[in-house]
Amino acid sequence: MPPPTQAPILIIGAGPVGLCLALELLYHSVPVVIIEKTSTITNNHPKGRNNDMRTLEHYRRWGVSDEIRSLSWKTENPKQELIIKERLVDQDPIGAFPLKYGRDPDESGQFVAEPSLSAPQPVLQGVLERRVVELGGAVWRGWEVTNVDDRGGKVIVTARRDDEVHEMQAEYVVGCDGPGSLVRKAMGVEHDGEGPLGRTWTYVVRSEGFPIASALKGSQYDALGFLMVVNPEASSLINIPGEDEWGFGILVTGEKKDTEPAEEGVKAYARRLLGAPAKVDIISRSSYAAMMRLSRKYRRGRLFIAGDACHICPPTGGHNMNTGIEDAVNLGWKLAGVLQGWGRDALLDTYHTERWPVGRRVSGVAMANSLAMSEAEEPVDGAGGAEPTPADRARQIFERTYRQWNSYGVVLDQRYDGSPAIIQEGWEAPPWTPTNYWPHARPGHRAPHLWLPDRTPLHDHFGKQFTLLNVGASKDIVDRFLSAATSLGLSVVELQIVPQIAGTKYPAKLTLIRPDQYISWQGDECDAEKVIRQITGHITERAATKL
């Protein structure tokens, strides 16, 4: 049976980004069809494990966070650490340092409702795909898209399965189809970047007689989040909870970077990391290039791209998938707004305006992280010029790679400065950094998290479209705003909180929050119709006067 011949939105690619875009559209009651060339979800390598705090906010809205958390990798102690050793067996750590990934609810609870988690990508995809189908979305596997043709008023997509050719028509097509995106090529869009500086070949192995569970046994490993072995080369290890399998990466540079290391060389490398002459079996393998690519445009006409089709960066820090999921959320509600009539086409242009700078910034951070990891094992200095101790080595390695393990700014402080759908008023934010998060309300920033008196998070009370957060505004001003929204076909939910709860995070009497939990406008009063027209794409240029 072939896929349907028509759909409002057709997504190409059923990876995490494509599935999350489908969930965001379904959340806004927009029918969606996904076309995926693979027939099943391949579960042969534990990659793409980091699901950050911001991504968990979306999983929570879509009703999948509990299931994903139940399947995630866990540690005895949620206060996770980077543990550094010189070999895996018969040796205590030479250093243990805090990871600020938001895995500990005591740490993350001041900024988000749910902590981050670690779950391999195939496990995640299974949960997301089941939820898409449960909500009425269609996922058609085993069909490979061969052509995408934007004809102005519609898009014609051709797909093939074996000898069967099928044609579909959609109002909009989104390519979540990876680095070699067919949709990006159909858009005629180039991508820029740097590298590859090398290729990292990753392996999961089993070491006979030296199970990883024994090598990492004891209370000093209860908070193990990441393990780095720095003898003979710096290598981040995959510790698979409850299993005797473990993993590592080998960076290959120069002319042979695209040639996989010989199997015996891989096993010898594993034995050096292990520190024992064990028999090693390779269970699975994968690879990635240490490079950065950024597409010049995220939209052209009725075609869009998201995720790896837009931006590629090394996995150091675990940002690329999460950045792609935020692409999907940003685009999803805007497509819904246009299809439902309250948004204008100019709103779709702001997808590129807002997400492209984020893609550039995050990819740059990930590339810098990758370079720092490759330089982690360079000589270090001891205290007072003395020969460095193992503890000296561990400390300086942590300092060199600090941004990889501390990423609150990347995760929670992605800013949409300069967007025509944002009205920039209010206090100035401090300069952006990848490691620090400024948790205050400002247009173009994510709405800060608050715990309400009933211990529910503020975000749980936001409307599906827009939310007008009322912190002491008069009823007359609020009524005028809601009336203007209704006249323009926009659903706005008023949410009242008292100044004592809002604290310093929400300084204005009114804060207008978008469907993606970003702030469109804040102030004490305004020309409501003009504000609403601008944030929904009816006004395409920045307002020249203060609203």
Secondary structure, DSSP 8 states (H G I E B T S, - for coil): ----SEEEEEEE--SHHHHHHHHHHHHTT--EEEEESSSS---SS----EE-HHHHHHHHHHT-HHHHHHTSB--SSSS-EEEEESSSSS---SEEEE-BSS-SHHHHTTT-SS--EE--HHHHHHHHHHHHHHTT-EEEES-EEEEEEE-SS-EEEEEEETTEEEEEEEEEEEE---TT-HHHHHHT--EEEE----EEEEEEEEEET--HHHHT-SGGGTTEEEEEE-SSS-EEEEE-TTSSEEEEEEEE-GGGTTS---HHHHHHHHHHHHTS--EEEEEEEEEEE--EEEES-SEETTEEE-GGGTEE--STTS-HHHHHHHHHHHHHHHHHHHHHTSS-HHHHHHHHHHHHHHHHHHHHHHHHHHHHHHTTTS----GGG----HHHHHHHHHHHTHHHHB-HHHHH----TT-TTS---S-------SS----S--TTSB----B-TTS-BGGGG--SSEEEEESS--HHHHHHHHHHHHHTT--EEEEE--HHHHTTT--SSEEEE-TTSBEEEEES---HHHHHHHHTTSS-S--SS--
